Amino acid sequence: MYLRFTQRTNADGTTVRYAALAHNRRVNGKVKPDVLMNLGRIDRLDVDGLRRLAASITKHFGQDATALSDDTEAALTAGAAPMEVIDSRPIGTSWLLDALWKRLDIAAAITKATDGRRFTTNMERVLFALVANRAIEPMSKLSAAEWASEDAIICGLTTMDEDQAYRAMDLLAEADTTGQVQQAVFFAVANLLNLEVDLLFFDTTSTYFERDEEEDNTPEQRAFRRYGKSKDHRDDLPQIVIGLAVTKEGIPVRVWCWPGNTSDQQVLAEVKDDMRDWKLGRVITVVDRGFSSTDNLAYLRRAGGHFIAGMRMRDGGTLADQALSRQGRYQNVRDNLRVKEVRLDGAGDVRFIICHNPDQAERDRHQREQAIARIEAELERIAAQRERDRARTRKGSLSAAAARAEAAHVRAECALRDHPTLKRWIRQHKNGRLVIDRAKVKAEANLDGKYLLATSDPDITAEETALGYKSLLEAERGFRDLKSELLLRPVFHRLEHRIRAHVLICWLALLLTRVAERSVGQSWRHIRRETARLKQVTLAGEAGTITQTTPLRPGHKAIYQALSIAPPPRVTAFDPA
């Protein structure tokens, strides 16, 4: 037996619900509800009396394994026999991302940037599906369309195909030609999260394409996938260059794409101009050694801007040599960081900060000693082998065997001289013999654990400068997550606007995951794994269909509470036959 609920609608539009005590019986092979007693209107029931009755039954007979589960109770309430599971999909992670997507007003920002153009399919939902796929289970756009239709729950999107995915990408790339989408998204996120943008960290990386040759560069069409200096050590493949600006909290602010042969020294002026158009106020740009040319640093100071830049110590010019040669006392900032500020004549108002990491100094010394020992052993081996070969040959003889042996020794010396990591410690005499460059070893020993910073800001302290520069690791972490967690590569596109749209989708996914990590205090990998265990199950039977989620676990509740997100409702759909 079970409680059966029915309802009727009055002429004035009000709804009245009734309860009855019923049980099921089979008539002509079909299950029919049989009402045993009408309990009356729900609003007039003695609910406390029913609860006392239920407690009395439980007290006398106990609660054994025959007690109804939530699914069975829902089915019996609908007046049917136990129902069959016809669909089950994870909903926890996509629900979380969708809530962040809406709370951060990304949907509104994208709609505004696209001029509110109307399509048969909601392109905003399609774009969210592509972003969610990148954050949850990265795959190609063709597979992502199938994933959104068959394997995931995307609210407001029942089905999707690859043509809709490509149309949404084209729309995104068209709307963001001058960064309108990124600007709208950033200001929505900055206002809601109260982001501090006084420090902006910028860095670049590259991503390659699995193709044999680069694109042809013509006056009519600028090639995008070009050969260049690969930061993935794949100079043999064409690539593009990607720039990323992040806040000190690790929230990505903006992303850029350039042809693969673009140098780091060429992009900083464009980045400065693009960020200046956003009118962010007083901003200190933090850059690595690859961007610290004199022209770049001067450009960063335009319109009242300032910089914190890593400087090249080994080939940084006269100012760097003078800064490193100045005497002074270090100030302890942390256990593994000491700083010393120096001011130089001829540097204007630019201040130099020498940073020293004792732990890194010990690692540098150990690595250098290992390299020197390896070179010495190889040089001794070559010299000993050369003496043995000469002893086996008569004095003054130039036999073919002696010539071949000498050629082998020369090849071994050339391989050592051209070694990618050992060649820096080797010097070659005029006669071709190799020796260890002791002057270079001594000079490098003075630089162990040190790095040099320059800043144009007169108010920031040496400690804040050093800690601010160390936060540049957030940009590098963003690139690492783009390539590992979000699988920026492989890129299944050849058109420039599609490649740009793909990078933008990865950027939006990185933005959502960073916000989640910052609020929850856990890695996205852990958040994704935990929330993926929350499923949405669809049950069907002769009396209808019901869709509900599995019970929330403590881990789910903690994540949703940290993000101030309401979890998915227990029952999302109920359709009686």
Number of C-alpha atoms within 10 A of each C-alpha: 12 16 18 20 17 14 12 11 10 9 7 6 8 8 10 13 13 17 18 19 16 20 18 17 14 11 9 7 7 11 16 17 20 16 15 11 11 13 16 13 15 16 11 9 13 11 11 9 10 11 11 11 12 11 13 12 12 12 10 8 9 11 11 8 7 6 10 14 11 12 20 17 18 20 24 23 17 24 26 25 22 19 21 15 15 12 13 18 17 19 23 27 24 24 21 23 22 21 18 20 21 12 16 22 19 25 18 18 20 23 18 15 22 19 9 10 11 10 8 6 13 14 22 21 18 25 23 24 27 28 27 29 25 26 27 22 13 19 20 15 22 15 14 25 24 15 20 21 17 14 15 24 22 19 13 10 17 11 14 20 17 15 12 18 20 18 15 22 25 17 21 25 24 19 19 19 11 11 19 17 23 22 20 20 23 23 20 18 21 16 11 12 11 10 15 13 19 13 22 27 28 25 23 23 19 23 21 25 20 13 12 9 13 17 16 11 12 8 6 6 9 12 16 24 28 23 21 21 20 20 14 11 10 16 13 16 20 26 28 22 26 20 20 22 26 25 20 22 16 24 23 25 24 23 21 18 21 19 20 24 19 18 16 17 13 11 18 22 15 11 18 17 13 16 17 15 9 13 9 11 12 13 20 23 23 26 23 18 15 15 23 23 15 8 12 17 22 15 17 23 17 12 10 11 18 23 26 29 24 22 24 18 18 11 9 14 11 8 17 20 14 13 21 18 11 13 9 9 9 14 15 14 15 11 9 12 20 20 22 21 21 18 16 15 9 8 10 9 13 18 19 27 24 21 24 22 18 16 13 15 17 13 14 18 16 11 12 18 13 12 17 18 12 12 21 14 12 15 19 11 12 16 13 12 15 17 10 10 13 16 10 9 13 10 8 7 10 10 10 9 11 17 11 11 15 16 12 14 16 16 12 14 19 15 12 18 20 12 12 9 10 15 17 15 19 19 16 13 8 7 6 11 13 17 15 17 15 13 10 13 16 10 11 15 14 12 16 19 19 19 18 23 25 23 23 21 18 10 7 13 13 24 20 12 23 24 14 19 21 12 20 23 15 21 25 19 12 23 23 15 17 20 15 11 18 24 17 21 16 13 17 15 15 12 11 17 17 21 20 24 22 23 21 23 25 25 25 26 23 25 25 23 24 19 22 22 19 16 14 17 12 12 13 22 13 11 21 18 13 16 23 17 18 22 21 23 20 22 21 21 18 18 20 16 20 22 20 21 21 20 12 16 12 8 13 19 15 12 22 20 14 13 18 13 15 12 18 19 11 13 15 13 12 16 11 15 12
